[in-house]
């Protein structure tokens, strides 16, 4: 499996299709909330299993921080490291930009996954699209320090 930074309309459509399957069909998020006004100013990432799209994620700059969003994996690929692959690719992309901190709003059930990747919870639980979430952050410079030791 390989994660790519979506550069073509077809690749971006693959990301949208994965997000629609996971968030709209599976989690019942309204499509008008899922596909939003930030699509054109975001970097999109797609995980492929050969030619088949298996996961997706989105990244944008918000208030000087890297905002990780829309991380999703098709059910048959969950628990196999697919989410980690997407997160590593997004973080590597972010390290080439002038951001020192990443922020994300994790669905509450996924908090342990993000904690294993070095994110820390910084909020109480809140609802987004009627799904419980927690805001999490990760300082990129801390990650670079760990790798240089």
N, C-alpha and C positions, 0 to 999 in steps of 0.2 A: 504494500500500500504506500501511496505517495501523496503528500500534500502539495498543492500548487497555489501560487498567488494568481487568482483568476485574472486573465488578461484579455480574454475574448468574450464576446457576447454569449457564446454557447457555454463557456465555463461559468460565467455569472448566472446564466439561466439554470445551470446544474445546481449552483448554490441555492438559488431561490426554490428549486424543486425539492431539494432535501429539506429546507426550512419549512416548506408547505406541508410536506409529509409528517414531519416531527411536530412542529408547533401548531399548525392549523388543524390537520386531520387527527393527530394523536392527542394533543393537549387542548384542543378546542379554542385556540387563540384566534380571534377574528382576523381574517386576512388583511384588513385595512390597518390593523395595529402591527401585524408582522412585517409587511412590506411597507416601509415608511419613507418619509422625506429625506432620510439620511443615506439612502442607497447610493446616490451618485457621488457623495463625498466620502465614501468608505472604501477600504480595501477588502476584497472578498477572497476567501480561501476555501478550497474544495479538496477533500480527501477522496482519492480514487483508489478503487480496488481493480487494477487493470484499467478498463475503460469505464467501469461502473462507478458513479458517484456514491459515496458511502457516508460522507459527513461534510459539514460546512461551518464556517465562522466568519465574523465580520470584525473589522478594526477601523477606528477613526480617532482623530485627535479632538478632544473636548476639554476646553479650559486648560490647555497646556499639558494634559495627561493623555496617555494612551487608553482608549476605551475599548475593551474586548466585549464583543456582543454576539448573540445569536449562535453560540456554540451548540451544535446538534449532531447526533450520530444516529444513523438508521438502527433499529432494534437489533438486527442480526450482527452488528459490529460492536455493540456495547460490551464493555468488560474485557476487551481484547487490546487495549492500548490505543485505540483510534482517537479518543479525545485528547490523550497526551500528545499524539503526533500533531494534531491541529494546534494545540496550545504552544508547543515548542516552535512551530513554524511562525505563528503570530508573534511570539516573544522575540524570536530572531529578527523578524521584520521590524519590530518596534525598537530594537537596540540600534538600528541604523538611522533612527530619527532622533530629533532633539526632545526626547521625553525621558524622564527619570523614574516615572511611576506609572503603573498600569492599574486601572480600576475596572471592575465588572460587577454586575448585579446577578448573583448566582441564585438559581432556584434553590430553595432551602435544602432539599434532599441532596443536592450536588455539592454542598459546602465541603464535606470531607474530601471529595475529589480535588477541589481547588486548593484546599489546605495542604495536601500532599505536594502540590506544585509551588508552594511558598506564599500563597495568598493568605491574608488575615482578614477576619470579619471586623468591620468597623461600623456596623449599624444594627439596630434592632430589626426584627423581621417586618417586612412591609409587603403589600400586595401590588403586583404588576400583572395586568391582564388576568386578574383574579387568582394568581398563582403566588404563593409565599416566596419571597426573595430576601437575600441579605447582601448588602454592599460589601465588597472585598477589595483590598488593595495589595499591590506587590511593588516594592522598590526594585527597579532594575539594577541599580548600582550594587545592591546587596547580592544579587545573583552573580554579577560579574566578579565580585570579591570571592564568592564561594568557588567559582571555577578557576580562579588564579591561585588558590591555595594548594 
